[in-house]
Amino acid sequence: MDYVDSCQLPTPWAVFTLHAFVSPDTGKEHVALTLGNVADGQPVLARVHSECLTGDALFSQRCDCGAQLETALQVIAKEGRGMLLYLRQEGRGIGLVNKIRAYQLQDQGADTVEANVQLGFPADMRRYDICKPMLAHFGVSELRLMTNNPKKVNALTQAGINVVERLPLQVNRNRYNEGYLQTKAAKLGHWFATHAPVDEQE
């Protein structure tokens, strides 16, 4: 992973530093947002977030991605120190167009895993080994990771990143994504508290 450049990124919650990286293998561009001194040797509060255009930018209620992104930045800002890695692997790695195709299959009754499989893809194609060189650039080796996905923790651990704590990030459960979240729990191993409320929004 090649580091390119950095700049200031003012947000509603804090002024982060935005860092650009390019994968020499794929040419994909990834970014990291940092706040405070993350190179002090202490475990870093972090979110590893895979791109979700529909949720992150278009406010889709079919998933919880956009709310997770916003909440993670708010939590980091409140703590005054942390980082978010934003990885360009849309649709659990199948890309935006295929994700829309998968959504169309979900409209017909398939769940999120079945839709990917029907399109000829594995349920989850995301890679987390690309995080290690990004973290190494900042001198970070230990994370307090905001995630509901134990498999992400395992993948990062296998990549040589020490996850010292997993922090739940359960937000925006609603009537549009209830089935999606249930499938993530049942088929992808994601952890959700059974008492998490459903937002009955219109």
N, C-alpha and C positions, 0 to 999 in steps of 0.2 A: 504494500500500500504506500503510495507516494504522497507525501505532504506537499501542498501547493502554496497556500497563503491563508491569512487570517484577517478578520475585521471585527469591528464592534457591531453588535446587533441589539438595538434597544427593543424591548418587548414591554407589554403592559405590567410585567412583574419584576423585571430586572434588566440591566444591560449585560447581556451575555457576550462572550467572544465566540465568533463563528469561524471554524477551521475547515478548510477544504482539503479533501483527499481524492486521489484517483487510483483505481485499481489497475496496475499494469497488465493484468491478465485479461480483464474484461473491458477496460475502458470506462467502467461505471464510476460515477462521481458520488461520493459519500461525504457527509459532514458531521462534525462534532460541535456541540455547544458546551462551553465551559463557563463556570462562575467560581470566582475565588481561587485560592491556591490549591490545585488538585495534585501538585507534585511534592507535597510535604511528607509523603510516606505513610499517611493514614488512609484507611479504607475510604473510598469515595462513593457518596450517594449517587446512583446512576440509573439511567433508563437506556436500554438498548431497544430502539424503536424501528420497526421496518415500515417503509413507506406505504401509505394508504391514501392515495389521492382522494378517493370518495369520502373517507372519514376525516382525514386531516384538513382538507381544503374545501370540500363541498358539503360538509356537515351531515353526512349520511348517518342515519340512525340504524342502519342494518348491522353495524358493528359497534365496538366500543373504542376504536382506535383513536379517533380525534379527541375524545374526552380523556383518554389515557395520556396522550401527548400533552395536552394543555395542563392536566393535573400534575404530571411529572415536572413540567417547567415551574409550575407554581410551588411545588414542594421544594424543589432545588433552590428557588429564589428565597423562600422562607428560611431555609437553612443557611443560605448565604454561601454555599460551597457545593459543587457537584458538577455532573456532566451528563449530556444526552448524546448518544450516538444515533444518527439518523441514517439508516441503511437503505439503499435503493434496491429493494427486492419486493416489489409490489405483488399483492395477491399471494402471499406466502411463496413467492419466487416465480410465479407463472406469467407475470406481466399484466399490464393494465387491460389490454384488449381481451386476453383470455380470462381475466377476472370478470369482465362484463359478460362474457359468454357463460362463465360459471354462475353469475347472478341470474342470468336468464334461465338456466337449468334449475336454480333454486326457486325461481318464480313458479316453475312447474312442479315443485315438490321435493326436489333433491336437497339434501343437507349440504353444508359447506365442504365436507370431506367427499361425499358422493359426487358432487359436481366436479371437483378437480379430477377425480379418478375417471369419471365419464369422458373428460376431455383428454385423457391419456397421461395425466401427471400424477406424481405422488401427492399424498395429502399435504405435505409440507416440504418445500425445496429450499428453504432458507439456510444460509450459511452463517455461522457465527465465528469461524476461524478468522474472518477478515477483521474482527474487532481487536485481535491481539496487537497487530502492528499499529493500529490507531491509538490504542491505550499506551503502547510502549513509547510512542512519540511524546506523550505527556508524563512518562515515568510512573504510570499507574499500573499496579499489579493486583490490587484488592478492591472489590466492589461491594457496596451495600445496594443490591439490585432491586429495583421496583419492577415486579413482574408477577403474573399469575401462572406462569408456565414453568413447571419444574424441568421440562426437557430443555428449555433455554439455559437454565442453570447448569444442567449436566453438560450441554454442548460447550458452554463457555469454560467449564471446569476442564473438560477434555482438551480444550485449546490452550490450556495452561494459565487460565485466569482464575484467581481465587475469589469465589463468591462467599464472603464471610457472613452475609445475611440476606434473606429474601424478604422483601416488603410487599405485601399485597397491594394491588392497584385496581380496586373494584369500583368502577364508576359507570354511570349511564346505562344501567340495565333497564330496558324498556320493552314495550310490547312488540316492537319491530325486530329486536335482536335477541329476544328470549330463547328462541329455538337455536340460534347460532351459538349462544353462550352455552346452552345445554350440550350441544354437539362438541364444542371445544372441550368441555369437561369430560364427556363420556368417551370420545374417540381420540382426543389429542392430549388428554391428561391434565388439562388446565384445572387449577384449584379455584373454586368460588365458594364463599360461605353460603350455606343453604338459606340463611336468613336475609341475604341481600335483597333489598326491596326492588320491586319493579315500578318504574316511573310510568304512570298511566297517562302519558301525554298524548295529545291528539296529533 
